[in-house]
Amino acid sequence: MGPYDISAELTALAALGVIALAMRWVFSSPRRRRTVPVDAAQSGELGLLTVIASGLARADALQRRAVLGEAGIRSSMSRRRDGTMDVLVFGADAERARALLQP
């Protein structure tokens, strides 16, 4: 028997350590979280969405989303800082959605 070579074991342990650190980084929760919600009506980062109803109680927002859904218009809701809700639709559907929700 020849001399014992420990370099293979050390290389394997180092690789496992690197993998463990990478997994910890990938699966860790974000450290910085937003504590203050952003009002969709005041945000310039809505992308393709447009606010069509603003400052609604949650039940009212859900009811308006149901009306839009029945008409085949996809919508979403966003909570405002004051706890009320905004209803958002894609820009291409905004005019039709506003017409459907008129009293």
MOQUI-V36648 format. One record per backbone hydrogen bond with DSSP energy under -0.5 kcal/mol. NH is the residue of the N-H (numbers start at 0). CO is the residue of the C=O. Records with the same first field share a line. If there is no record, write none. Layout:
NH->CO / CO
This chain:
5->3
9->5
10->6
11->7
12->8
13->9
14->10
15->11
16->12
17->13
18->14
19->15
20->16
21->17
22->18
23->19
24->20
25->21
26->22
27->23 / 24
32->30
36->34
41->38
42->38 / 39
48->45
49->88
51->86
52->86
55->84
60->56
61->57
62->58
63->59
64->60
65->61
66->62
67->63
68->64
69->65
70->66
71->68
72->67
73->71
75->87
77->85
79->83
82->79
84->55
85->77
86->52
87->75
88->49
89->73
90->47
92->89
93->89 / 90
96->92
97->93
98->94
99->95
100->96
101->97 / 98
